[in-house]
Amino acid sequence: MGRRVLVIEDEPNIVAAISFILSRDGWSVESHADGQDALEVIRRVAPDVLILDVMLPGRSGYDILHDLRADPATAALPVLLLTAKGQPRDREQAERCGASRFMAKPFANTEVLASVRALAGG
Amino acid sequence: MPRSALTGTRIRERRLARGLRQAELARSVGVSASYLNLIEHNRRRVGDELLNRFARALGVQPSTLAEGAETAVIAGLREAAARAGEEVAPPPELDRIEEFLGRFPGWAGLLAVTQARVAALEQTVERLADSMAHDPQISGALHELLSAAAAVRSTAAILAETDDIEPEWRGRFHRNLHADSVRLAEGAQALVAYLDAAAAEATGFATPQEEFEAWLARQGYHLAALEAETAPAPEAMVRAAPELASTASRALALQHLRRYLRDARALPLAPFLAAVERLGPDPGRLARQFGAGLPAVFRRLAGLPGPGKPGQRRGAQVGLVVCDGAGALTFRKPIAGFPLPRFGAACPVWPLYQALARPVTPIRAVVEMAGRVAQRFLVFAYCQPVEPAGFDMPQVHEAMMLLLPAEAAADAADAPAVPAGPGCRICPREGCPARREPSLLAEGF
C-alpha cells in the first residue's frame, strides 16, 4: 500500500486540513498550488494517490487529468478530483476525463480519508 | 362610423344604419331572425361564407365586419388557451372566444393581459436562469464561497474531532477558521449586493426591448422634439425618461434616438409629409425623391405623427418590424390586424425573412394575414448590411418590413397575396410548407 499523496489545490487552508488528516493517518503529503506546472510536479513526486482540484490557476484540473491519462507513466495513477460543482453533469465530465473518484466541495474529512485509502488499496 | 369590437356588434350597427329590420337582413342572407339575433349579440360565430353574405347584403367589405382592434385580445386569449394545452378540462371553448369577449370584455382583456404577463414572467425566469448559469461574476463568487466553506468545514471538523491536536496546529487552524469565516461573510455580502443590483436593473419583468418599445409607444413613435432645428441631445432625452429604468433599455433608446435624429435631418418632416401626400406611402418613390436609403424612408414613414387629418396617410397606420440576421425581431411597431409575436420566432413566410435571404433586393408584396377573415396588407421589405462593415468579421445584416393597410395601393385588394400568419403556434393555415410546429388552433379556429 502506497503512502505518498500529492494535493494540487490553490486554497491553502484546504491543503492544510487535508494534509493534517492524511499525515495523521500515516501518509506523506506534498502539495502544489498551480495548474500550469502541475504535470512536472506530479512526475517528480510520483505520488501513490493524487488529489486534484478542478479550478486551478494556470490550467484546469480536467486538462491536467486528460494529459495524465494520455501518458502511459501516469495513466493508472489514482486521482481524486475535487470540484466546487457537484451536479450530475460535472460528475460525468469528471468520469469522462478519467477521474478515479469525484468529490464536491465542501466535503467531509472522513470521506477524503476513506477515498484516499480506497484508491491506494485499489 | 366607429368600428365596434366584435363582428356581431358590427353587423348590428350596419343593419341599424341602413334601417333594416333583423327579419329583412336575415332573409337576405338566408338565416333565421332568431339566429341573426344570436349573431348580433356575439353568441354565434360567423363563418367566412356567411360573413361574405352579410357584407354583400350590407354593402360593405367583409373586412369591415371582421375582427379589428380586438385582434390583440383574441390573439392573447388563443395564446392563453394554447399554453393551457391539455391541462384544463374541459378545454377552453376556442370557437366561442368572440362571444366571451363580447359578453365579458373586461374579463377577456384581463385574461389576455395575464397571459402576456405569464409569457413575460416565463421569459424572465429563462433569462435569470441563463444569467445564473453563465454569469462569470456569480460563478466566480459561488466558487469562492464554496472553497471557503470547504476549508471551514474541514478545519472545524479537525478541531472538533481531534483530541490530541498539537498546539501549533491548533493555533494555525484557529487562524485559518477566522480567515475563512471573514472570507465567507464578505463573499456572501458581495454576492447579495451583485444580485440586488441585477434585480434593480431588471425593473420588474419587462425585457429591455419591451421597456424601450413601451416607452416609444407612449410617444406615439413620433418624437416631435427631434424634428425641430434645435433638437435636444438624445442623451438628455433618455435621461429625462424615468420609465427607461434599465441600462440596456436606455442603450436601445439612445441608439433609436440617434438614428431618428439622423433620419430627421436627412428627411425633414415638412417636405417628407408633403411628398407622402403627393406620392403616397411608396418607399421606393420617396427614396428616389429624397435620394435617401430605403431603411431611412421606412423608419420615417413609421415615425410620422398621427392620427392626422382625415384621409391623410399618417404614422398610426404604418407598422414596422425589424429583425437581425438571426431572424430575431429587434423592433416592433404594430399595426391593427397584423399580430407581432412578443417572444419567439415570427412567421417564416413574412417578406421580412424573404428580404433577409436576398439582401439589398427591395421586395413589395401583398400579405394576407390569417384570421377568421383574412386581412390584406401592403408590405415592403428590405435588407441591407449593417455599417460599418469590416474585413475582419462576418457581415451583419438587418432586415425591415413596412406594413400598410391594403387600401394604401389600388392593386392590393386583388393581387396575389402571400399567405402569412402570426407565427406557427397560433396560425390556422394547414399545409403550410414553412410550418415548424403544429398549430394549437387546428381544431378550434
Interface residues (C-beta under 8 A of the other chain):
Chain A: E11 N13 I14 A16 A17 I18 F20 I21 R24 M55 A84 K105 P106 F107 A108 N109 V112
Chain B: L142 H143 L146 S147 A149 A150 A151 V152 R153 S154 T155 A157 I158 E161 T162 W169 R172 F173 N176 A179 D180
